[in-house]
Amino acid sequence: MQNLTIAFIGSGNMSRSLIGGLIANGVKPEQLFATDPDNEQREAISKQFNITALTSNNEAVAKADVILLAVKPQVMHSVVSGIANSIKGTSKLIISIAAGVTLNSIIEWLDEPAAIVRVMPNTPALIQAGAAALYANEHTSEEQKNTAEAMMRSVGTAIWLDNEGQMDAVTALSGSGPAYFFYFMEAMEKAAIEMGLSEENARLLTIETAVGASKMALLSSSDPAELRQQVTSPGGTTEQALNTFMEGKMEELVQKAMEAAKQRSIELSQSFGK
Ligand SMILES: NC(=O)c1ccc[n+]([C@@H]2O[C@H](COP(=O)([O-])OP(=O)(O)OC[C@H]3O[C@@H](n4cnc5c(N)ncnc54)[C@H](OP(=O)(O)O)[C@@H]3O)[C@@H](O)[C@H]2O)c1
């Protein structure tokens, strides 16, 4: 990414986290541009990172090798149509992080084939602990794929998908996933308070337990099922709790919840494509 110029269309949360990650990884502020219709957003991003913030998306596109689309899915149609002429006949790489917006929709709005990588990031990218999935179309070169991957790796981990259809499953897993863990932590914290712990202690122990378990799962060569078995002594306390989860069909419930998220992702994709 040494000599590439990158335009961020939309100066919200995601653009800010990605720009922070890129600068922390050695990208120079002079390589980066951001746009936003809102004066305050432009001033904020320009001040925070010492980068040029512009009103005109087309001006930013003209300056850049890579265009990162970081606007809400609902405005993608008008944003992409608005920059189509500046992209025509160029070999610029387009990266879209807009949830649910398909490559076909973007191509249709551009009215010309282009190198596009679709990415599903997640909220922990805001603290450089994201998990992103990427899918590139056939017009994207290996070098452009490496660029997209390196950009997402600057704010966490990144994997490639075999087909775009898998994006809906990714949305149900890592996209919506942080909220599932927050919900579980919320329930554990409430139960601990019911059992007599202070709110402060219950919260700290819940969060640190989640961090510790995640780190063990990440660093261990054992899979989560093995790790669970290793900490479950027959007749012990953990076994009692796990039996209760199993009696309540926890696994089935998780499957049902993720299937519901996936179906919603498919529905939203269909509506954003219009
Ligand atoms: N945040 C996440 O964790 C997450 C996870 C997965 C995917 N995503 C995707 O990432 C994208 C960005 O999310 P975000 O959280 O960064 O949203 P955000 O904070 O709302 O940022 C979007 C920015 O784009 C600006 N904008 C609106 N119209 C524009 C235009 N025509 N040209 C240039 N900028 C324009 C918005 O300005 P106004 O506010 O003035 O409209 C806003 O500042 C979304 O498509 C979302 O689906 C986000």
The ligand as an SDF file (V2000), in Angstrom:
LIG
                    3D

 48 52  0  0  0  0  0  0  0  0999 V2000
  -20.2330   -0.0500   11.8400 N   0  0  0  0  0  0  0  0  0  0  0  0
  -20.0780   -1.3530   11.6670 C   0  0  0  0  0  0  0  0  0  0  0  0
  -19.7080   -2.0950   12.5650 O   0  0  0  0  0  0  0  0  0  0  0  0
  -20.3170   -1.9930   10.3260 C   0  0  0  0  0  0  0  0  0  0  0  0
  -20.2320   -3.3760   10.2020 C   0  0  0  0  0  0  0  0  0  0  0  0
  -20.4290   -3.9430    8.9470 C   0  0  0  0  0  0  0  0  0  0  0  0
  -20.6990   -3.1350    7.8640 C   0  0  0  0  0  0  0  0  0  0  0  0
  -20.7810   -1.7900    8.0250 N   0  0  0  0  0  0  0  0  0  0  0  0
  -21.0920   -0.9560    6.8740 C   0  0  0  0  0  0  0  0  0  0  0  0
  -20.2020    0.1140    6.7860 O   0  0  0  0  0  0  0  0  0  0  0  0
  -20.8560    1.2160    6.1740 C   0  0  0  0  0  0  0  0  0  0  0  0
  -20.5390    2.4670    6.9570 C   0  0  0  0  0  0  0  0  0  0  0  0
  -20.9740    2.2800    8.2940 O   0  0  0  0  0  0  0  0  0  0  0  0
  -20.6580    3.3720    9.4030 P   0  0  0  0  0  0  0  0  0  0  0  0
  -21.0150    2.7360   10.6950 O   0  0  0  0  0  0  0  0  0  0  0  0
  -19.3200    3.9450    9.1990 O   0  0  0  0  0  0  0  0  0  0  0  0
  -21.7820    4.4700    9.0110 O   0  0  0  0  0  0  0  0  0  0  0  0
  -21.8290    6.0080    9.3930 P   0  0  0  0  0  0  0  0  0  0  0  0
  -21.0900    6.2550   10.6570 O   0  0  0  0  0  0  0  0  0  0  0  0
  -23.2570    6.4270    9.2690 O   0  0  0  0  0  0  0  0  0  0  0  0
  -20.9870    6.6870    8.2130 O   0  0  0  0  0  0  0  0  0  0  0  0
  -21.4730    6.9170    6.9370 C   0  0  0  0  0  0  0  0  0  0  0  0
  -21.0920    8.3450    6.5560 C   0  0  0  0  0  0  0  0  0  0  0  0
  -21.3900    8.5390    5.1770 O   0  0  0  0  0  0  0  0  0  0  0  0
  -21.8860    9.8460    5.0080 C   0  0  0  0  0  0  0  0  0  0  0  0
  -22.6030   10.0210    3.7460 N   0  0  0  0  0  0  0  0  0  0  0  0
  -23.9300    9.9990    3.4970 C   0  0  0  0  0  0  0  0  0  0  0  0
  -24.1650   10.2520    2.1900 N   0  0  0  0  0  0  0  0  0  0  0  0
  -22.9620   10.4380    1.6070 C   0  0  0  0  0  0  0  0  0  0  0  0
  -22.5480   10.7590    0.2850 C   0  0  0  0  0  0  0  0  0  0  0  0
  -23.4320   10.9060   -0.6880 N   0  0  0  0  0  0  0  0  0  0  0  0
  -21.2280   10.8930    0.0320 N   0  0  0  0  0  0  0  0  0  0  0  0
  -20.3150   10.7300    1.0030 C   0  0  0  0  0  0  0  0  0  0  0  0
  -20.6510   10.4370    2.2850 N   0  0  0  0  0  0  0  0  0  0  0  0
  -21.9480   10.2910    2.5810 C   0  0  0  0  0  0  0  0  0  0  0  0
  -22.7830    9.9940    6.2280 C   0  0  0  0  0  0  0  0  0  0  0  0
  -23.1090   11.3560    6.4150 O   0  0  0  0  0  0  0  0  0  0  0  0
  -24.5140   11.7250    7.1250 P   0  0  0  0  0  0  0  0  0  0  0  0
  -24.4490   11.1330    8.4790 O   0  0  0  0  0  0  0  0  0  0  0  0
  -24.5000   13.2180    7.0940 O   0  0  0  0  0  0  0  0  0  0  0  0
  -25.5830   11.0970    6.2750 O   0  0  0  0  0  0  0  0  0  0  0  0
  -21.9060    9.4130    7.3200 C   0  0  0  0  0  0  0  0  0  0  0  0
  -21.0260   10.3730    7.8440 O   0  0  0  0  0  0  0  0  0  0  0  0
  -22.3410    0.8820    6.1280 C   0  0  0  0  0  0  0  0  0  0  0  0
  -22.7310    0.5690    4.8010 O   0  0  0  0  0  0  0  0  0  0  0  0
  -22.4800   -0.3430    6.9830 C   0  0  0  0  0  0  0  0  0  0  0  0
  -23.4360   -1.2500    6.4560 O   0  0  0  0  0  0  0  0  0  0  0  0
  -20.5990   -1.1970    9.2310 C   0  0  0  0  0  0  0  0  0  0  0  0
  1  2  1  0
  2  3  2  0
  2  4  1  0
  4  5  1  0
  4 48  2  0
  5  6  2  0
  6  7  1  0
  7  8  2  0
  8  9  1  0
  8 48  1  0
  9 10  1  0
  9 46  1  0
 10 11  1  0
 11 12  1  0
 11 44  1  0
 12 13  1  0
 13 14  1  0
 14 15  2  0
 14 16  1  0
 14 17  1  0
 17 18  1  0
 18 19  2  0
 18 20  1  0
 18 21  1  0
 21 22  1  0
 22 23  1  0
 23 24  1  0
 23 42  1  0
 24 25  1  0
 25 26  1  0
 25 36  1  0
 26 27  1  0
 26 35  1  0
 27 28  2  0
 28 29  1  0
 29 30  1  0
 29 35  2  0
 30 31  1  0
 30 32  2  0
 32 33  1  0
 33 34  2  0
 34 35  1  0
 36 37  1  0
 36 42  1  0
 37 38  1  0
 38 39  2  0
 38 40  1  0
 38 41  1  0
 42 43  1  0
 44 45  1  0
 44 46  1  0
 46 47  1  0
M  CHG  2   8   1  16  -1
M  END
$$$$
